[in-house]
Structure formats: C-alpha cells, structure tokens
Amino acid sequence: MKIPCELVVWYVLPMIRREVSKELVYTHGMTQAEVARKFGVTDAAISQYLKKKRGDNSIIEESPMYPKFIEEIKVSASLIAEEKSDFSVEMCRLCGVVKHIGLLAMIYKAQTGNPPPKCACSSIKDLQS
C-alpha cells in the first residue's frame, strides 16, 4: 500500500521543483546555476526540470486544481526571488497547498484506485470523492 507521503515524493515535489524553476528562470531572470544553489541540486537537474525531463505529471497538469497550484507556485517563486523566503520553507508551504486544495487526495485516488486516507485530505469532501 502506498502512503500519501510517498506520492508527494514521487509526483508532487518534482513538479513543484519544475514549476518553481521555470518561474525563477523565465519570470525572475535567475540563472540555472543560481536556482540550483537555492534548491541544493546541480545545474543539470535544473536544466532537466526546464526541459520537462523531470517533474512532468499529467495527473496534476490536467487537474482542475492546476491553476490554483500554479498561482501558489508564482507566489513562492516571487518570495524566493525577493529573498523574503527560502526554497525549503516554500516547498513545505506548497505541499500544504497541494493537500488543502484537494490535489493530494486526487493524486492518491488516481495512483492507487482507492479512496484517499484521512491524512491526504483537507476535508470530508475529499474523503467522499
């Protein structure tokens, strides 16, 4: 049995890294090397995120929650770029957003075929869907 945290590691965190990388490079003008230092990864990893070789997930991208997810990604990228927050804090915040908007429950159900456990849900509605 998969637990929600495993799904976060496999599907959500790479997608967050990819989207935040894109925002920092394309919107905030940071170099791949600068982003890599902030993330604690190699320049090559950032290159792979930008080329969609890492962090690609159609379940998330096709979700009705995707626009809200991207809106929050933009907030986090701005905070990181302005040095008002750091990547680890924003990673945790975005993980909470994924749970809060029901995206984690949806991913769990799509990946396992089972209803999500309470720890993956932000509301009773998520448990029922």
RANORHU-V312260 format. One record per residue. N is the residue number from 0. RES is the residue in three letters. PHI is phi in degrees with one decimal (* if undefined). D_FIRST is the distance of its C-alpha to the first C-alpha in Angstrom with 1 decimal. Layout:
# RANORHU-V312260
n:N res:RES phi:PHI d_first:D_FIRST
n:N res:RES phi:PHI d_first:D_FIRST
This chain:
# RANORHU-V312260
n:0 res:MET phi:* d_first:0.0
n:1 res:LYS phi:-85.1 d_first:3.8
n:2 res:ILE phi:-102.4 d_first:6.5
n:3 res:PRO phi:-53.8 d_first:9.8
n:4 res:CYS phi:-62.5 d_first:11.7
n:5 res:GLU phi:-64.0 d_first:10.1
n:6 res:LEU phi:-65.7 d_first:11.2
n:7 res:VAL phi:-62.3 d_first:14.4
n:8 res:VAL phi:-64.3 d_first:15.1
n:9 res:TRP phi:-77.2 d_first:14.5
n:10 res:TYR phi:-115.0 d_first:16.2
n:11 res:VAL phi:-81.2 d_first:18.1
n:12 res:LEU phi:-60.4 d_first:19.9
n:13 res:PRO phi:-61.3 d_first:21.3
n:14 res:MET phi:-66.9 d_first:22.5
n:15 res:ILE phi:-61.3 d_first:24.1
n:16 res:ARG phi:-59.2 d_first:25.8
n:17 res:ARG phi:-61.2 d_first:27.1
n:18 res:GLU phi:-69.1 d_first:28.5
n:19 res:VAL phi:-66.7 d_first:30.0
n:20 res:SER phi:-56.7 d_first:31.5
n:21 res:LYS phi:-58.2 d_first:33.1
n:22 res:GLU phi:-63.1 d_first:34.6
n:23 res:LEU phi:-65.6 d_first:36.0
n:24 res:VAL phi:-77.7 d_first:37.5
n:25 res:TYR phi:-83.3 d_first:38.8
n:26 res:THR phi:-98.1 d_first:39.6
n:27 res:HIS phi:-101.3 d_first:40.5
n:28 res:GLY phi:69.1 d_first:42.0
n:29 res:MET phi:-78.3 d_first:40.2
n:30 res:THR phi:-81.4 d_first:40.1
n:31 res:GLN phi:-61.2 d_first:37.0
n:32 res:ALA phi:-64.8 d_first:38.1
n:33 res:GLU phi:-64.0 d_first:38.3
n:34 res:VAL phi:-63.9 d_first:34.9
n:35 res:ALA phi:-57.7 d_first:33.5
n:36 res:ARG phi:-62.7 d_first:35.2
n:37 res:LYS phi:-64.5 d_first:33.8
n:38 res:PHE phi:-84.5 d_first:30.2
n:39 res:GLY phi:74.6 d_first:30.6
n:40 res:VAL phi:-128.3 d_first:29.9
n:41 res:THR phi:-82.4 d_first:32.3
n:42 res:ASP phi:-59.3 d_first:34.6
n:43 res:ALA phi:-61.9 d_first:33.1
n:44 res:ALA phi:-63.9 d_first:29.6
n:45 res:ILE phi:-63.6 d_first:31.4
n:46 res:SER phi:-58.3 d_first:33.2
n:47 res:GLN phi:-66.4 d_first:30.0
n:48 res:TYR phi:-62.5 d_first:28.6
n:49 res:LEU phi:-66.9 d_first:32.0
n:50 res:LYS phi:-93.0 d_first:31.9
n:51 res:LYS phi:61.3 d_first:28.4
n:52 res:LYS phi:-87.4 d_first:27.3
n:53 res:ARG phi:-133.7 d_first:24.6
n:54 res:GLY phi:79.9 d_first:22.8
n:55 res:ASP phi:-86.1 d_first:23.2
n:56 res:ASN phi:-151.3 d_first:20.8
n:57 res:SER phi:-67.9 d_first:22.1
n:58 res:ILE phi:-60.0 d_first:19.6
n:59 res:ILE phi:-71.1 d_first:21.0
n:60 res:GLU phi:-62.7 d_first:24.5
n:61 res:GLU phi:-93.0 d_first:24.8
n:62 res:SER phi:-74.6 d_first:23.5
n:63 res:PRO phi:-66.4 d_first:26.2
n:64 res:MET phi:-87.6 d_first:25.2
n:65 res:TYR phi:-56.2 d_first:26.1
n:66 res:PRO phi:-58.8 d_first:29.7
n:67 res:LYS phi:-66.9 d_first:28.9
n:68 res:PHE phi:-58.7 d_first:26.5
n:69 res:ILE phi:-65.8 d_first:29.4
n:70 res:GLU phi:-58.2 d_first:31.8
n:71 res:GLU phi:-71.7 d_first:30.0
n:72 res:ILE phi:-58.7 d_first:29.7
n:73 res:LYS phi:-62.9 d_first:33.5
n:74 res:VAL phi:-62.3 d_first:34.0
n:75 res:SER phi:-62.8 d_first:32.0
n:76 res:ALA phi:-61.1 d_first:33.8
n:77 res:SER phi:-63.0 d_first:37.1
n:78 res:LEU phi:-63.2 d_first:36.5
n:79 res:ILE phi:-67.7 d_first:35.5
n:80 res:ALA phi:-61.9 d_first:38.6
n:81 res:GLU phi:-85.4 d_first:40.9
n:82 res:GLU phi:56.4 d_first:39.6
n:83 res:LYS phi:-93.9 d_first:38.9
n:84 res:SER phi:-154.3 d_first:35.3
n:85 res:ASP phi:-118.3 d_first:33.3
n:86 res:PHE phi:-60.4 d_first:30.2
n:87 res:SER phi:-64.6 d_first:27.9
n:88 res:VAL phi:-64.2 d_first:29.0
n:89 res:GLU phi:-70.8 d_first:28.6
n:90 res:MET phi:-61.3 d_first:25.1
n:91 res:CYS phi:-64.5 d_first:24.0
n:92 res:ARG phi:-61.6 d_first:26.1
n:93 res:LEU phi:-66.4 d_first:24.6
n:94 res:CYS phi:-62.2 d_first:21.0
n:95 res:GLY phi:-63.4 d_first:22.2
n:96 res:VAL phi:-62.4 d_first:23.9
n:97 res:VAL phi:-58.7 d_first:20.8
n:98 res:LYS phi:-69.8 d_first:19.2
n:99 res:HIS phi:-60.7 d_first:22.6
n:100 res:ILE phi:-83.2 d_first:23.4
n:101 res:GLY phi:90.2 d_first:20.2
n:102 res:LEU phi:-69.0 d_first:19.1
n:103 res:LEU phi:-64.2 d_first:15.8
n:104 res:ALA phi:-61.2 d_first:15.0
n:105 res:MET phi:-65.6 d_first:16.3
n:106 res:ILE phi:-62.3 d_first:14.3
n:107 res:TYR phi:-58.8 d_first:10.9
n:108 res:LYS phi:-63.8 d_first:12.2
n:109 res:ALA phi:-65.1 d_first:13.7
n:110 res:GLN phi:-83.2 d_first:10.9
n:111 res:THR phi:-108.5 d_first:8.2
n:112 res:GLY phi:78.6 d_first:11.0
n:113 res:ASN phi:-113.4 d_first:9.9
n:114 res:PRO phi:-62.8 d_first:12.1
n:115 res:PRO phi:-69.9 d_first:11.5
n:116 res:PRO phi:-71.4 d_first:11.3
n:117 res:LYS phi:-54.8 d_first:14.7
n:118 res:CYS phi:-68.1 d_first:14.3
n:119 res:ALA phi:-95.5 d_first:14.0
n:120 res:CYS phi:-112.1 d_first:17.0
n:121 res:SER phi:-100.3 d_first:20.6
n:122 res:SER phi:-157.4 d_first:22.0
n:123 res:ILE phi:-61.6 d_first:21.8
n:124 res:LYS phi:-56.2 d_first:22.5
n:125 res:ASP phi:-63.1 d_first:19.2
n:126 res:LEU phi:-65.6 d_first:17.4
n:127 res:GLN phi:-82.3 d_first:19.6
n:128 res:SER phi:-81.1 d_first:19.3
